[in-house]
Amino acid sequence: MQEWTLTLRDGVRVRVREYRLEDAPALRRMFGRLSDRTRYLRYFGPTKELPRQKLRRFAGPDGKKRLGLVALDPEDPREIIAFVCYDREGEEAAAEYAAVVEDRYQGRGLGIGMTRLLVEEARRRGIRHLYALVLPENRRMLGLLRKLELPDELRWEDGVERVEMRL
């Protein structure tokens, strides 16, 4: 299983690795630490708990259909502080991208660093196109996607921005 180290803007070093099924309790705990605002921006509503099937879904062994990466808390590596993923349906070369970063680590470069790792892994695994569904008021996520400097297209879809990125 692959592992990386990211250095945040403030010099803090964070371990990142592929999500495993045994990470589910730590991911659930991270979800519990998110502010209501972060939950709303990521899940488009007042979600109180992560569904169990979502937790299992990203623990697949091959990463071809879906892949999740977790960032481990540098002060307690049993805890997760961020999660990024892609999920593709069928055999298409396109996948949906999603990310969430615990509030205390937002704005420090963790989300963009993990997203760049995920993009590289997606390319390696045959994905040629990622798309993200983002609420228009989620300026941080829209800014992060712009910073990737990937050819993109933005369009309005069912009340959210659909950002499409060619890898």
Phi, psi and chi 1 to 4 in degrees:
 res  aa     phi    psi   chi1   chi2   chi3   chi4
   1 MET       -  132.2 -173.9  162.8  -66.7      -
   2 GLN   -76.9  149.2 -149.4  160.6   -0.1      -
   3 GLU  -142.8  146.5 -167.8  171.1  -65.3      -
   4 TRP  -134.0  164.4  -55.2  -94.0      -      -
   5 THR  -125.0  127.4  -59.4      -      -      -
   6 LEU  -107.7  140.5  -67.3  174.7      -      -
   7 THR  -105.5  119.9  -57.7      -      -      -
   8 LEU   -76.6  169.3  -54.7 -175.3      -      -
   9 ARG   -56.2  -30.8  -71.6 -174.5 -167.6  115.8
  10 ASP   -91.8    9.7   55.7    8.0      -      -
  11 GLY    90.9   -9.0      -      -      -      -
  12 VAL   -67.9  134.6  171.8      -      -      -
  13 ARG  -100.0  132.7  -64.5  172.0   54.8   86.9
  14 VAL  -126.8  130.4  175.8      -      -      -
  15 ARG   -80.4  136.7 -108.6  178.4   65.0 -142.0
  16 VAL  -127.6  138.1  175.8      -      -      -
  17 ARG  -151.4  172.3   63.2  167.3  168.5   72.1
  18 GLU   -67.3  145.6  -70.4 -178.2   32.4      -
  19 TYR   -69.1  139.3  175.5   77.1      -      -
  20 ARG  -123.5  156.2  -57.8 -175.0  -69.1 -126.7
  21 LEU   -56.4  -35.8 -171.1   54.5      -      -
  22 GLU   -70.5   -6.6   57.7  -93.8   25.6      -
  23 ASP   -80.1  -10.3  -69.5  -32.1      -      -
  24 ALA   -53.0  -47.2      -      -      -      -
  25 PRO   -60.9  -40.0  -24.0   34.3      -      -
  26 ALA   -68.0  -36.7      -      -      -      -
  27 LEU   -66.8  -38.6 -166.3   57.8      -      -
  28 ARG   -63.4  -40.4 -150.3  174.4  -70.3  116.0
  29 ARG   -65.8  -40.6  -71.5 -169.5  -58.5  -89.0
  30 MET   -59.9  -45.3 -178.5 -163.0   80.2      -
  31 PHE   -55.6  -40.2 -176.7   84.1      -      -
  32 GLY   -66.3  -23.3      -      -      -      -
  33 ARG   -87.5  -11.3  -67.8 -171.2  -58.3  -91.4
  34 LEU   -69.1  144.8  -61.4  176.4      -      -
  35 SER   -70.9  160.7   68.1      -      -      -
  36 ASP   -57.9  -38.5  -70.4  -18.5      -      -
  37 ARG   -63.9  -45.5  177.7   80.3  175.5  148.3
  38 THR   -63.0  -43.0  -65.7      -      -      -
  39 ARG   -60.4  -44.0  -77.7 -170.2 -154.8  148.4
  40 TYR   -61.6  -47.1  169.8   78.0      -      -
  41 LEU   -65.3  -35.3  -69.0  173.7      -      -
  42 ARG   -82.7  -41.9  169.0   58.8 -170.8   89.5
  43 TYR  -108.1    5.3  -60.4   98.7      -      -
  44 PHE    63.3   26.1  -54.7  161.7      -      -
  45 GLY   175.8 -178.8      -      -      -      -
  46 PRO   -83.0   59.2   31.8  -34.4      -      -
  47 THR   -66.5  129.7  -54.7      -      -      -
  48 LYS   -97.5  -25.0  -66.5  -66.4  178.4 -164.7
  49 GLU  -150.1  144.9 -170.8  173.8  -50.1      -
  50 LEU   -75.2  128.9  -85.1  173.8      -      -
  51 PRO   -65.0  140.7  -17.2   26.7      -      -
  52 ARG   -57.1  -38.7  -71.5 -168.1 -168.9  -80.1
  53 GLN   -64.2  -31.3   67.2  -89.5   21.9      -
  54 LYS   -67.0  -37.2  -80.6 -163.9 -176.5 -117.8
  55 LEU   -66.5  -38.6  -65.2  171.4      -      -
  56 ARG   -74.1  -33.3  -68.7 -175.2  169.4  -78.9
  57 ARG   -55.9  -35.2 -176.6  176.1  179.5  111.1
  58 PHE   -95.6    8.3  -70.7   94.1      -      -
  59 ALA   -97.6   21.5      -      -      -      -
  60 GLY   -67.1  153.7      -      -      -      -
  61 PRO   -78.8  -21.3   27.2  -31.5      -      -
  62 ASP  -106.4  -21.1   68.0    2.7      -      -
  63 GLY    72.2    7.5      -      -      -      -
  64 LYS   -76.1  -46.1  -69.0 -172.8 -169.6  -75.7
  65 LYS   -84.5  -39.1  -76.3 -171.4  149.1  -48.7
  66 ARG  -151.4  150.4   59.0 -169.6   57.6   90.0
  67 LEU  -148.5  134.4  176.4   68.4      -      -
  68 GLY  -120.6  140.8      -      -      -      -
  69 LEU  -118.3  139.9  -58.7  178.8      -      -
  70 VAL  -118.5  146.8  -65.0      -      -      -
  71 ALA  -105.5  133.3      -      -      -      -
  72 LEU   -97.6  139.3  -54.3  176.8      -      -
  73 ASP   -60.6  122.4 -172.4  -27.1      -      -
  74 PRO   -63.1  -22.1    7.7  -11.0      -      -
  75 GLU   -90.1  -19.4  -64.9  173.7   17.5      -
  76 ASP  -153.6   90.1 -176.4   -5.0      -      -
  77 PRO   -64.3   -2.0    8.2  -12.9      -      -
  78 ARG   -82.2  -10.7  -64.3  168.4  -59.8  171.3
  79 GLU  -107.1  144.0  -64.8  -60.7  -34.3      -
  80 ILE   -98.9  137.4  -67.8  171.8      -      -
  81 ILE  -116.2   -9.8   56.7  173.3      -      -
  82 ALA  -161.0  154.0      -      -      -      -
  83 PHE  -143.5  128.7  179.4   73.1      -      -
  84 VAL  -127.3  150.8  -61.1      -      -      -
  85 CYS  -157.4  162.9   61.3      -      -      -
  86 TYR  -129.2  154.8   68.0   72.4      -      -
  87 ASP  -146.1  118.9 -171.1    4.0      -      -
  88 ARG  -116.2  145.2   82.6  168.7  140.3 -174.9
  89 GLU  -102.6  138.6  -65.0 -172.7   22.4      -
  90 GLY    68.8 -153.5      -      -      -      -
  91 GLU  -105.2   14.3  -64.5  -56.5  -45.7      -
  92 GLU   -62.5  159.7  -65.9 -178.7   29.7      -
  93 ALA   -92.8   18.5      -      -      -      -
  94 ALA  -119.2  150.0      -      -      -      -
  95 ALA  -147.1  153.2      -      -      -      -
  96 GLU   -84.0  137.8 -177.7  175.2   -0.1      -
  97 TYR  -107.2  142.3  156.6   83.3      -      -
  98 ALA  -148.2  155.3      -      -      -      -
  99 ALA  -153.7  151.4      -      -      -      -
 100 VAL  -148.6  136.1   64.5      -      -      -
 101 VAL  -124.8  132.4  175.3      -      -      -
 102 GLU   -55.9  141.7 -169.5  176.5  -37.8      -
 103 ASP   -50.4  -43.1  -66.4   74.4      -      -
 104 ARG   -69.4  -11.8   65.5 -167.7  169.0  113.2
 105 TYR  -108.7    1.4  -80.7   89.8      -      -
 106 GLN   -70.8  146.6  -69.4  176.8   11.1      -
 107 GLY    77.2   12.0      -      -      -      -
 108 ARG  -112.8    3.4  -64.3  169.2   68.1  179.9
 109 GLY    96.5    1.7      -      -      -      -
 110 LEU   -70.7  -45.3 -177.8   56.6      -      -
 111 GLY   -61.0  -46.7      -      -      -      -
 112 ILE   -67.3  -39.4 -171.1   79.3      -      -
 113 GLY   -62.9  -45.2      -      -      -      -
 114 MET   -67.5  -36.8  -70.8 -178.7   71.7      -
 115 THR   -65.3  -40.0  -61.6      -      -      -
 116 ARG   -62.3  -40.5  -74.2 -174.3  174.0  127.1
 117 LEU   -61.7  -44.2  -67.2  173.3      -      -
 118 LEU   -63.4  -41.0 -171.7   77.0      -      -
 119 VAL   -60.7  -44.4  164.1      -      -      -
 120 GLU   -62.7  -42.6  -72.9  -51.4  -50.1      -
 121 GLU   -65.3  -39.0  -72.9  -57.9  -56.9      -
 122 ALA   -62.2  -45.7      -      -      -      -
 123 ARG   -58.3  -47.0  -77.9 -178.7  176.6  136.9
 124 ARG   -59.1  -29.7 -107.8 -177.5   10.9   89.3
 125 ARG  -100.5   15.0  -63.0  164.6 -166.9 -133.9
 126 GLY    91.0    6.9      -      -      -      -
 127 ILE   -85.7  131.9  -67.4  177.2      -      -
 128 ARG  -113.8   -4.9  -60.9  -69.5  167.1 -113.7
 129 HIS  -153.6  125.5  177.9 -167.6      -      -
 130 LEU  -114.4  148.3  -72.9  176.2      -      -
 131 TYR  -136.0  150.5   67.8   90.7      -      -
 132 ALA  -129.7  141.1      -      -      -      -
 133 LEU  -103.4  120.8  -57.3  174.5      -      -
 134 VAL  -134.8  133.0 -176.8      -      -      -
 135 LEU   -64.6  141.5  -71.8  171.2      -      -
 136 PRO   -58.3  -29.3  -11.2   15.7      -      -
 137 GLU   -81.4   -3.8   62.0  -99.4   41.3      -
 138 ASN   -84.9   71.2 -166.9  -15.5      -      -
 139 ARG   -62.2  -35.2  -63.6 -174.8 -160.4  -64.7
 140 ARG   -62.3  -45.0  -85.4 -164.9  170.3  162.4
 141 MET   -68.3  -41.9  178.0   56.4   78.0      -
 142 LEU   -61.9  -39.0  -69.1  169.4      -      -
 143 GLY   -65.9  -41.3      -      -      -      -
 144 LEU   -59.8  -45.5  179.5  150.2      -      -
 145 LEU   -64.3  -36.1  -64.8  171.6      -      -
 146 ARG   -65.7  -37.7  -89.3 -168.4  -64.8  -82.3
 147 LYS   -66.1  -18.8  -76.0 -179.1 -171.8  171.1
 148 LEU   -66.6  -21.8  -69.3  173.2      -      -
 149 GLU    54.6   39.1  -63.2  178.8   -7.0      -
 150 LEU   -96.8  147.7  -64.4  171.0      -      -
 151 PRO   -56.6  124.1  -18.9   28.1      -      -
 152 ASP  -135.6  166.4   65.2   -5.1      -      -
 153 GLU  -138.8  137.7  178.9 -177.9  -46.1      -
 154 LEU  -118.0  130.4 -174.6   66.6      -      -
 155 ARG  -148.0  154.5   70.4  175.0 -171.5 -117.7
 156 TRP   -83.4  131.5 -173.4 -106.7      -      -
 157 GLU  -146.9  112.1 -177.4  177.9  -71.2      -
 158 ASP    51.7   44.5  -63.8  -35.8      -      -
 159 GLY    83.6    3.7      -      -      -      -
 160 VAL  -130.0  161.5  -62.6      -      -      -
 161 GLU   -84.1  131.8  -57.9  -78.5   -9.1      -
 162 ARG  -106.2  113.1 -179.1 -179.5  171.2  114.3
 163 VAL  -102.7  118.9 -178.6      -      -      -
 164 GLU  -108.3  133.3  -62.4 -169.2   20.4      -
 165 MET  -126.9  126.9  -59.7  160.1  -77.2      -
 166 ARG   -90.0  128.2  -72.0 -170.9  -49.0  -82.4
 167 LEU   -90.1      -  -52.2 -175.6      -      -
